[in-house]
Structure formats: C-alpha cells, structure tokens
Amino acid sequence: MDRTELKRLAQKYLEGTASDEEKALLNQWYDTTEEGWVENVHTKKPETEDQVRQRIFDNLKNKGFLKTEEVDRSDAQVSWKRLMLRITAAAAVLSLVLFGWQFSNSRFSLAEKKLVNVPGNKIIEIILPDSSKVWLNAGSVFKYPKKFSEENRTVELIEGRAFFEVKHKNKHPFIVKTNSLNVVVLGTSFDVRAYKKEGTTKVSVVTGKVGITMKGAVKKPAVMLLPKEQVVLSNIKNHLIKAVAPEIAVNAWCNSKLVFEQETLRNVFSVLEKKHHLKIITENPELLDERISITLGDQDLVSTMDILSFTKHFKYQMANDNIIIK
C-alpha cells in the first residue's frame, strides 16, 4: 500500500466512514510492517494524545514515512498543521490495529467494542477493563468492550486461542463466547482454543470451575469443568466430549514457548518460518501431514530442528536462509 492510499484510508477511519474491507487493509498493512513475537497491551493506562503523536511521529521517521527535511523545513510548502495531519492519520491506522489502544476523551477513542487481530508472529497480552488478563495466540481474533456492563462481563473469541485469568466477582459472571460455545465463570483460569481450520472447539481448565453451554441448546444443562479437565466440541458431530486435560501445560504458550498438541508438521514448520524469517523446504510432502505433540522452549533454531528431526525421524540441512528436510 503506497503512502497516498494509506493516508486516504486513515483519514476515512478518522472520520468514521471506513468500511470493514478498508479496515482489513489497514490491519494487513500493520501486520506486514511490524515484527515481533510477544506484545503487551495495557488498556487500563491509556496514552495521552500528545504521547501518541510523539510515538507515532518517531515510528514514522524510523520507517521512512517522514523525511527529516520535512520536519526541519520552515517554509510554507510543508506546514506543521499538514505534517500533524499525516501523523494523526497514521496514528489512527496503528491505533486501529495495535490491538485496541484506549484513548480516553479524545478523537482517538475507538468504538464501544474493540476488535483485536493478532498477526501470525505475535502473542498478545491484554488487561481487560475489570483487570482480568487474556493472552491471545497468533492468528486470533478477539472482541471485548471498552467497559463491561453491570450484568456480566462478556467477551468474544471469534477465532484462535486465548488463555484467561479472570478476576473473581460475585454475581458478575465472566462470559466467553465462541462461534459454537459459551464459557461462563466467576473467577478462574482456563484456555479456549477455537481455530476454524481445526473443526473443533476446546476448553481446558487450570484453576476454578467453568460452565460450558452449546449455542442454541438453551434447554441443555451446562457441562461443568474442574481443574485438569477439558471439553471438546466437534463441529461435525456437534456434541461435547469431556475428558482429562493433557499433561502438557495448558498455558505454556503464553510464556512465548512453542506448544503443539497433535499438530501437523506443516503447521509447525509454518510457525518456525514466521518466527525465524526463513523457508523450510520438504522433499517428502507426506511428512508434512504427520502430527506431533511437543513444547519447545527458548532454544535456538538448530536445537529445535534437532529435536524435531530426532522425534519424527528425518534429516535436514541448512542452506543460506532455507532449511531442506530430507
């Protein structure tokens, strides 16, 4: 996206006239210009407008969107007002996709509900309005209100995986809605996994007690889960299966560890490619469909590949920015 198009879309967002497709373009622009693995977002301490402008101003200069001479020039060709408009427009872009920054009493304020789109190379930690915490895994889409209602605290996991640490509040339940399930708690910690490509929705409990109900099944009683229990809903069979949670730490991925549970090597390699900025080439395509359950810590890429190759019985070699799987 060139600068002219970026400014046009940012201005439309500022005016509240941007369509969903245009917002998606802005989100895609951010995903391709920001790098990183873990990012923390604290909505309880919003930045001031001046702080936002200064941060975005420095960011744009570093990325080459603003030239130094544009700042230093004193002639009328580029006025400060026009320059600030550019900064403000770009700030709107980043504020939209930087996972719901809250700008109180300013024109940077977002809608009542904030939409979080997590890029494929990030894990996001958000502090919710009630001081509950949620960690969002790569590829997740999450929606939450700027302020919870008096009746309940409702959030939506539209896609992906999230781990919640919920503040206990009597008579003020915390509800997580997915496309197929509702999760109701008062105060506990639990994991919700709802990737559409997997065809299942999974809820695993770490502490406390969780009630699970299926959407549309109003008359059916809730399935109650205790620590180290989980429930799986198959989109095909459309019924809940209660089981013991696996020994692997449910929330290990929140600490930037790579946690795979019966994941295909295709998806494992895809994550490694994004994290280490390289390409993994497989000579035997059938290998990509093999599944693995493993937790990888902070070891380097070579150590990671050694573990995978030993576990799945393949050989590999490093070649410049590529890894070739034999």
Secondary structure as GFF3:
##gff-version 3
##sequence-region A 1 326
A	DSSP	alpha_helix	3	15	.	.	.	ID=ss1
A	DSSP	alpha_helix	20	33	.	.	.	ID=ss2
A	DSSP	beta_strand	38	42	.	.	.	ID=ss3
A	DSSP	alpha_helix	49	63	.	.	.	ID=ss4
A	DSSP	alpha_helix	68	72	.	.	.	ID=ss5
A	DSSP	alpha_helix	80	97	.	.	.	ID=ss6
A	DSSP	beta_strand	113	117	.	.	.	ID=ss7
A	DSSP	beta_strand	123	127	.	.	.	ID=ss8
A	DSSP	beta_strand	133	136	.	.	.	ID=ss9
A	DSSP	beta_strand	141	145	.	.	.	ID=ss10
A	DSSP	beta_strand	153	165	.	.	.	ID=ss11
A	DSSP	beta_strand	174	177	.	.	.	ID=ss12
A	DSSP	beta_strand	181	185	.	.	.	ID=ss13
A	DSSP	beta_strand	189	194	.	.	.	ID=ss14
A	DSSP	three_ten_helix	196	198	.	.	.	ID=ss15
A	DSSP	beta_strand	200	207	.	.	.	ID=ss16
A	DSSP	beta_strand	210	214	.	.	.	ID=ss17
A	DSSP	beta_strand	223	225	.	.	.	ID=ss18
A	DSSP	beta_strand	229	234	.	.	.	ID=ss19
A	DSSP	beta_strand	240	244	.	.	.	ID=ss20
A	DSSP	three_ten_helix	252	255	.	.	.	ID=ss21
A	DSSP	beta_strand	258	264	.	.	.	ID=ss22
A	DSSP	alpha_helix	265	276	.	.	.	ID=ss23
A	DSSP	beta_strand	279	282	.	.	.	ID=ss24
A	DSSP	three_ten_helix	285	289	.	.	.	ID=ss25
A	DSSP	beta_strand	291	296	.	.	.	ID=ss26
A	DSSP	alpha_helix	301	312	.	.	.	ID=ss27
A	DSSP	beta_strand	316	319	.	.	.	ID=ss28
A	DSSP	beta_strand	322	325	.	.	.	ID=ss29
###
